[in-house]
Amino acid sequence: MKDKWLSKSIKYLRHCTPKDKQLEDAIFTWLTDVTSHQAPINGEMLLLKAKMLG
């Protein structure tokens, strides 16, 4: 999964718009809070949180 995101060009990522802006904002807020406490996050945790919020 990590390789998939790293292979995308910066130009592509800048023009990518979320399908659900509120969900995207909620996940970003959660991710920012968790990472500010130096907690490790993986893709599975991110998907689980998205399912819980969405």
N, C-alpha and C positions, 0 to 999 in steps of 0.2 A: 504494500500500500504506500509506504514511504517513497519508493522509487517512482511510483505513478505521479505523485505530487512534485517530486524534485525534477522530473523530466519535463514538466510543463514550462513553457517560456514565461517570463515576467509579463510580456505583452498580453498573453492569453489570460493570465490571472487577473490583471487589472480590469479587463473587460467582462469578466465573469460576474453575473449578477445572481444573487440568491433567489430561489423559488419562493421562499417564505422569509421575508425580511425580519419579522418579529422573532421567528425561531432562530435565525442567524444572529440577531442581536443578543438574544438570551444566552445562546451557547457561547458567544464571544465574551459576554460578561462573566459567565461561570468559569470559562477557561482562564480569563485574566485573573480572576480571584484565586483560583486553585494554583496557578503557576506563580502567583506572587508569594505563595507560601512554600515555594520550591518543591511542590508535590509532583511526582512523575505522572505523566498522562500518556496513554497510548490510544490507538485508534479504536479499540474495543470500548474503552471507557467513554470516549467521545460519542460513539454511536449509541451507547446505552443512555447517556444523558440526553441526547437528541430525541430518542424514543420516549423518554420520560417527560420531556418538555413539550413534545409535539403531539 
